[in-house]
Amino acid sequence: MLLHINDYNVIESKVVLICQEETEVWINLSDINNGFDGNLCLEFHTNKDRSPGIELKVINNNMHVVCYNFLDEFGRFTTSPVKLGIVDNKKIYIILWSAFSKGLRRIEYTILSER
């Protein structure tokens, strides 16, 4: 089943529950999109010296979305799709939401491509 949202195709959308404040979630993008050979890592870190936010990094041909201080029990999220890169001449994006409460982290993500 292929989902479309306005100008985007939904490549993958998942929910992950983890019993850790700081964690890494690895997504093998090769499995969900034949045009990309690599992984996406969603990292969650606590750093009292930083404001809540995200940072994009490429490490060893893997894309890392580093989330700092996503500790709100009602969740922190991206307010618009975040561009990850270009695959087969189409831009790839992620929308991310995460909440942390009582030792449980809930992560929801949707990976999109241009139509």
Secondary structure, DSSP 8 states (H G I E B T S, - for coil): --EEETTEEEEEEEEEEES-SSEEEEEEHHHH-TT--SEEEEEEE--TTS-SEEEEEEETTEEEEEEE----TT-EE-SS-EEEEEETTEEEEEEEEEEEETTEEEEEEEEEEE-
